[in-house]
Amino acid sequence: MDDKIYNEYYDKLYYWALKKTRNKEDASDLVHNTFCALYTYLNKGVEVLKLDNLIWKIAYNLWCRKAKEYYKERNIIYDDEIINNKEFDDIDIIDKIIYQEIKEKIENNEYNLTPKEKECFIQYYYYNLSVEEISNKINSNISSVKYYLFNSRKKIKGELIK
């Protein structure tokens, strides 16, 4: 079974790792460490329902640790509270920094969002509320919330592309 997993995932993991690390040696190390961690986990006798999810989660977490070390070595300043927040586990470290910058600009209304656009954007992206939950919270209909989200994304994207 080990060879089957290795053969099935090696190329996919390697190209993903190469894209993330932009370095052949680091990509090879990441893939190697992913398989080592995977086999260690599987040897514990834990039942794995979705092997694919486990492999990618291990690879992603190892890459995040490596990226965090990289940024600490270069003394890049970022808000630890944002970076270490459990809500953001699935976002890579660069995205977290961008996410933080966008949040600060939204709070300072640098994107010229209306109060409803701002509220919907924050509730949807920062608190992970559904469109229906937001509509109930702000006493508005679902299509209006979708409109506010669309407009806020459009304004933010327009500013980011400049």
JOGI-V965267 format. One record per run of one state. SS is the DSSP state (H for helix, E for strand, L for the rest). FROM is the first residue (numbers start at 0). TO is the last residue. Records with the same first field share a line. If there is no record, write none. Layout:
SS: FROM-TO + FROM-TO
//
This chain:
L: 0-0 + 21-22 + 42-49 + 73-78 + 83-84 + 88-91 + 107-113 + 126-129 + 137-140 + 161-161
H: 1-20 + 23-41 + 50-72 + 79-82 + 85-87 + 92-106 + 114-125 + 130-136 + 141-160
//
